Amino acid sequence: MSLVQYPDSDSDEDNTAHAIPAQPSPSPLKSAQKRKYPESAQDDLPPLPAAFHDLYATNARMSTSDDPSLHGGRKRAIPHVEGNWPSHVYLEWIPSQTESDSLHALIQHVGEMLRLQNDKRPTKLTVPRIIPSLQSDLGAPLPLHVSLSRTLQIRTENRDHFVDTLRSSVRKAAVSAFPIEFLGLKWVPNFEHNRWFLVLSTKKPAQNELNRLLIACNEAAGRCGHPGLYVGGHGDGPMEDNSCYDGAKRRKSHHYDCNDVDFSDRFHISIAWNLEEPDPEWMSLVKATDLSKHIQSPQSGFDVVKTRVGNVVHNIDLRAARAGQNSGLD
């Protein structure tokens, strides 16, 4: 089977050996023709080792310049600068085969629903071309994620400092491993509004773990001179200005109070994307989708905060769930 190109988790955060350099995936032009196996044989394959995905956390570079034709029309939001390492902090979800099948079916359902509704309209609307984010170009399954940072540009000489600062901040947050529950389906744009994402919104966890981790990650980013996620300003995702994060105060102190900030409505898992801005009618139609008819909440929760710095993935273990704490989903 083809190799995946996105990260998974490893558990030994105190061992520097777990920061595993990613290996470039083979060019699609040079890849051998895929073997076809009986469906029953595929079902019997064991899951990949936990550290496997970290080896393929980045795609092979196909051009030294920004060429949207190589990426389905997507444009680089931040120009590449020599010595800068694009970095991202996130929680990773690796769907099971059943969950992956349900996600594919959900995306297909959305496309068919829009086309059927459009056929009923006397005046036709543009139906976005929705591209799933569930597989690599070679057809390998890709992990999905909940973002805890923007895409940060970290200088070579600052990589170790950023990872150490992030690890310290996450540990101080004292967040235990926790489950995730889907809330609904919606579209969200990136900051430039030149790409839209079909996403699964998430329910606020029982112990407010997502906000607590976001605060910790934003504090680490701030101490290293980088902007936080969902705090206003230019960057990834819909980041309208928020009065809870005043720029002047942020320069003096990077302490954010979880009790004063709640970004629960911002956390999400992207499952597909499109370049066309959906019409408001399509956005309302998608938002009204009964998600429970298509997919259940994940079987596994989050127990690791991951940060990718360039082509290296680092893992920060969350604390084991406390005795008596509900580790499952209703």
C-alpha positions as CSV (number, residue, x, y, z in Angstrom):
1,M,0.0,0.0,0.0
2,S,1.1,3.6,-0.5
3,L,2.9,5.5,2.3
4,V,1.1,8.3,4.1
5,Q,2.5,11.8,4.1
6,Y,1.2,13.3,7.3
7,P,2.1,12.8,11.0
8,D,1.0,10.4,13.7
9,S,2.0,10.1,17.3
10,D,4.9,8.8,19.4
11,S,4.8,8.7,23.1
12,D,8.3,9.3,24.6
13,E,8.4,13.1,24.8
14,D,11.5,13.1,27.0
15,N,13.6,11.2,24.5
16,T,14.9,13.5,21.7
17,A,15.0,10.5,19.4
18,H,11.3,10.8,19.0
19,A,11.8,14.0,16.9
20,I,11.9,12.0,13.7
21,P,12.9,13.7,10.4
22,A,10.3,13.1,7.7
23,Q,11.3,11.3,4.6
24,P,10.1,12.6,1.2
25,S,7.5,10.6,-0.5
26,P,8.2,9.2,-4.0
27,S,7.1,11.4,-7.0
28,P,3.8,10.3,-8.4
29,L,5.5,10.3,-11.8
30,K,8.0,7.7,-10.7
31,S,5.7,5.6,-8.5
32,A,5.1,2.0,-9.7
33,Q,1.6,1.1,-10.6
34,K,-0.5,0.4,-7.5
35,R,-1.1,-3.3,-6.7
36,K,-4.6,-4.3,-6.3
37,Y,-5.6,-6.6,-3.5
38,P,-8.8,-8.3,-2.8
39,E,-11.0,-6.3,-0.5
40,S,-11.0,-9.0,2.1
41,A,-7.2,-8.9,2.3
42,Q,-7.2,-5.1,2.8
43,D,-9.6,-5.5,5.7
44,D,-7.2,-7.9,7.4
45,L,-4.3,-5.6,7.3
46,P,-3.1,-4.5,10.8
47,P,-3.0,-0.7,11.7
48,L,0.2,1.2,11.0
49,P,2.7,1.6,13.9
50,A,2.0,4.8,15.9
51,A,5.3,6.4,14.9
52,F,4.9,5.6,11.2
53,H,3.1,8.8,10.1
54,D,5.7,11.1,11.7
55,L,8.2,9.8,9.1
56,Y,6.0,11.2,6.3
57,A,4.8,14.4,7.8
58,T,5.6,16.6,4.8
59,N,5.0,16.1,1.1
60,A,7.9,16.0,-1.3
61,R,8.7,19.4,-2.7
62,M,7.8,19.5,-6.4
63,S,8.9,23.0,-7.2
64,T,11.1,25.7,-5.6
65,S,8.6,28.4,-6.5
66,D,4.9,28.8,-5.8
67,D,3.1,26.9,-8.6
68,P,-0.7,26.5,-7.8
69,S,-1.0,24.1,-10.7
70,L,0.9,21.5,-8.6
71,H,-1.5,21.9,-5.7
72,G,-5.0,21.9,-7.2
73,G,-5.0,25.7,-7.6
74,R,-4.0,26.5,-4.0
75,K,-1.7,29.4,-3.5
76,R,1.0,29.7,-0.8
77,A,-0.3,32.0,1.9
78,I,3.2,32.8,3.2
79,P,6.1,33.1,0.7
80,H,9.0,30.7,1.3
81,V,12.0,32.4,2.9
82,E,15.3,30.5,3.2
83,G,16.0,29.8,6.8
84,N,12.3,29.9,7.9
85,W,10.7,26.6,8.9
86,P,6.9,26.4,8.5
87,S,5.6,25.1,11.8
88,H,2.3,24.0,13.2
89,V,1.0,22.8,16.6
90,Y,-2.0,20.5,16.5
91,L,-3.9,17.5,17.9
92,E,-4.1,14.6,15.5
93,W,-6.9,12.2,14.7
94,I,-6.3,9.1,12.6
95,P,-9.6,7.8,11.4
96,S,-10.2,4.1,11.5
97,Q,-11.2,2.4,8.3
98,T,-14.9,2.6,9.3
99,E,-14.6,6.3,10.2
100,S,-12.7,7.1,6.9
101,D,-15.4,5.4,4.9
102,S,-18.1,7.4,6.7
103,L,-16.1,10.7,6.0
104,H,-15.9,9.9,2.3
105,A,-19.6,9.1,2.2
106,L,-20.4,12.4,4.1
107,I,-18.4,14.5,1.6
108,Q,-20.1,12.7,-1.3
109,H,-23.5,13.3,0.4
110,V,-22.7,17.1,0.6
111,G,-21.8,17.3,-3.0
112,E,-24.9,15.4,-4.1
113,M,-27.1,17.4,-1.8
114,L,-25.9,20.7,-3.3
115,R,-26.3,19.5,-6.9
116,L,-29.8,18.2,-6.2
117,Q,-30.9,21.4,-4.5
118,N,-29.4,23.4,-7.4
119,D,-31.4,21.4,-9.9
120,K,-34.5,22.6,-8.2
121,R,-33.6,26.3,-8.5
122,P,-34.9,28.3,-11.5
123,T,-31.7,30.4,-11.2
124,K,-28.6,28.2,-10.8
125,L,-25.9,28.9,-8.3
126,T,-22.2,27.8,-8.5
127,V,-21.7,24.5,-6.8
128,P,-18.2,24.4,-5.2
129,R,-15.8,21.6,-6.3
130,I,-15.2,19.9,-3.0
131,I,-11.9,18.1,-2.7
132,P,-11.5,15.6,0.2
133,S,-8.5,16.0,2.5
134,L,-8.6,12.3,3.5
135,Q,-6.0,10.8,1.2
136,S,-2.6,11.7,-0.4
137,D,-2.2,12.0,-4.1
138,L,-1.2,8.4,-4.1
139,G,-4.4,7.3,-2.3
140,A,-2.9,6.7,1.1
141,P,-5.0,7.7,4.1
142,L,-4.0,11.0,5.8
143,P,-4.4,11.9,9.5
144,L,-6.7,14.8,10.3
145,H,-6.2,17.4,13.0
146,V,-7.4,20.2,15.3
147,S,-5.2,23.2,15.0
148,L,-3.6,24.8,18.1
149,S,-1.5,27.3,16.3
150,R,-1.2,29.3,13.1
151,T,1.4,28.2,10.5
152,L,4.4,29.8,12.2
153,Q,7.6,30.7,10.4
154,I,10.4,29.7,12.8
155,R,14.1,30.5,12.1
156,T,16.6,27.7,12.1
157,E,18.4,29.0,15.2
158,N,15.1,29.3,17.1
159,R,13.7,25.8,16.5
160,D,14.9,24.1,19.7
161,H,13.9,27.1,21.8
162,F,10.4,27.1,20.4
163,V,9.9,23.4,21.0
164,D,11.3,23.6,24.6
165,T,9.0,26.6,25.3
166,L,6.0,24.9,23.9
167,R,6.7,21.7,25.9
168,S,7.0,23.6,29.1
169,S,3.8,25.6,28.5
170,V,1.8,22.5,27.7
171,R,3.0,20.6,30.7
172,K,2.1,23.6,33.0
173,A,-1.4,23.5,31.5
174,A,-1.7,20.0,33.1
175,V,-4.2,18.8,30.6
176,S,-5.1,15.1,30.7
177,A,-5.9,12.9,27.7
178,F,-9.5,13.6,26.6
179,P,-12.1,12.4,24.1
180,I,-13.5,14.6,21.3
181,E,-17.1,14.8,20.2
182,F,-18.4,16.1,16.9
183,L,-21.0,18.9,17.0
184,G,-21.9,19.7,13.4
185,L,-20.8,20.4,9.9
186,K,-19.9,23.8,8.4
187,W,-17.7,25.8,6.1
188,V,-14.9,28.1,7.3
189,P,-12.5,30.3,5.2
190,N,-8.8,30.9,5.6
191,F,-7.9,34.5,6.6
192,E,-7.4,35.5,2.9
193,H,-10.8,34.0,2.0
194,N,-9.2,32.3,-1.0
195,R,-9.8,28.8,0.2
196,W,-12.8,27.4,2.1
197,F,-12.8,24.3,4.3
198,L,-15.6,21.8,5.0
199,V,-15.1,21.1,8.7
200,L,-16.5,19.1,11.6
201,S,-17.0,21.4,14.5
202,T,-16.4,20.0,18.0
203,K,-18.2,20.1,21.3
204,K,-16.6,21.8,24.2
205,P,-14.8,19.0,26.3
206,A,-15.9,18.4,29.9
207,Q,-12.8,19.9,31.4
208,N,-12.3,22.7,28.8
209,E,-9.2,20.9,27.5
210,L,-9.2,22.5,24.0
211,N,-9.2,26.1,25.4
212,R,-6.6,25.3,28.0
213,L,-4.3,23.8,25.4
214,L,-4.9,26.8,23.0
215,I,-4.0,29.2,25.8
216,A,-0.8,27.2,26.5
217,C,0.2,27.1,22.8
218,N,-0.5,30.8,22.3
219,E,1.6,31.7,25.4
220,A,4.5,29.7,24.0
221,A,4.1,31.3,20.6
222,G,4.0,34.7,22.2
223,R,7.1,34.2,24.2
224,C,8.9,33.2,21.1
225,G,7.7,36.3,19.2
226,H,4.9,34.7,17.1
227,P,1.2,35.5,16.9
228,G,-1.4,33.2,18.5
229,L,-4.2,31.4,16.9
230,Y,-7.7,33.0,16.9
231,V,-6.3,36.3,18.4
232,G,-6.8,38.7,15.6
233,G,-4.4,39.8,12.9
234,H,-3.1,38.2,9.7
235,G,-2.7,34.4,9.7
236,D,-4.4,31.1,9.2
237,G,-8.0,30.6,9.7
238,P,-10.9,33.0,10.4
239,M,-9.3,35.2,13.1
240,E,-11.4,38.2,13.7
241,D,-10.1,40.6,16.3
242,N,-11.2,39.7,19.8
243,S,-11.2,42.1,22.8
244,C,-9.9,39.4,25.1
245,Y,-6.5,39.7,23.4
246,D,-5.4,43.3,23.4
247,G,-2.2,43.8,21.4
248,A,-0.6,46.1,23.9
249,K,-1.3,43.8,26.9
250,R,0.0,40.9,24.9
251,R,3.3,42.5,24.4
252,K,3.7,43.0,28.2
253,S,2.5,39.6,29.3
254,H,1.7,36.4,27.5
255,H,-0.6,35.1,30.2
256,Y,-4.1,34.4,29.0
257,D,-6.9,33.4,31.4
258,C,-9.0,30.4,30.3
259,N,-11.9,31.7,32.2
260,D,-12.0,34.9,30.1
261,V,-11.5,33.3,26.7
262,D,-13.7,30.7,25.0
263,F,-13.0,29.8,21.5
264,S,-15.0,26.5,21.5
265,D,-16.9,27.6,18.4
266,R,-13.6,27.9,16.5
267,F,-12.1,24.4,17.0
268,H,-12.7,22.0,14.1
269,I,-11.4,19.2,12.0
270,S,-11.1,19.9,8.2
271,I,-12.2,17.1,6.0
272,A,-12.3,18.8,2.6
273,W,-11.6,22.1,0.8
274,N,-12.7,24.1,-2.2
275,L,-11.5,27.3,-3.9
276,E,-14.9,28.7,-4.6
277,E,-16.7,30.6,-1.9
278,P,-19.9,28.8,-1.1
279,D,-23.1,30.7,-1.6
280,P,-24.9,31.6,1.7
281,E,-27.7,29.2,0.7
282,W,-25.2,26.3,0.5
283,M,-23.6,27.3,3.8
284,S,-27.0,27.1,5.5
285,L,-27.8,23.8,3.9
286,V,-24.6,22.2,5.1
287,K,-24.9,23.6,8.6
288,A,-28.4,22.1,8.9
289,T,-27.0,18.6,8.1
290,D,-27.8,16.0,10.8
291,L,-24.2,14.8,11.3
292,S,-25.3,11.9,13.5
293,K,-26.8,10.2,10.5
294,H,-23.4,10.1,8.8
295,I,-20.6,9.7,11.3
296,Q,-20.2,9.1,15.0
297,S,-17.6,10.8,17.2
298,P,-14.1,9.3,17.1
299,Q,-13.4,6.0,18.9
300,S,-10.1,7.4,20.1
301,G,-9.4,10.7,21.9
302,F,-6.4,13.0,22.1
303,D,-3.4,12.1,24.2
304,V,-0.5,13.9,22.4
305,V,0.1,17.5,21.3
306,K,2.2,17.5,18.1
307,T,4.3,20.2,16.6
308,R,5.8,20.0,13.2
309,V,8.8,22.2,12.6
310,G,9.8,22.0,9.0
311,N,10.1,18.2,8.3
312,V,10.4,17.1,11.9
313,V,7.5,16.2,14.2
314,H,7.8,16.5,18.0
315,N,5.4,14.9,20.4
316,I,4.3,16.2,23.9
317,D,2.3,13.6,25.9
318,L,-0.7,14.8,27.7
319,R,-1.2,13.4,31.3
320,A,-2.9,10.1,31.6
321,A,-6.6,10.4,32.3
322,R,-7.3,10.7,36.1
323,A,-9.0,7.7,37.8
324,G,-12.7,8.1,37.6
325,Q,-12.5,10.6,34.7
326,N,-14.8,9.7,31.8
327,S,-12.5,8.7,29.0
328,G,-15.2,7.6,26.6
329,L,-18.0,9.2,24.7
330,D,-21.7,9.0,25.5
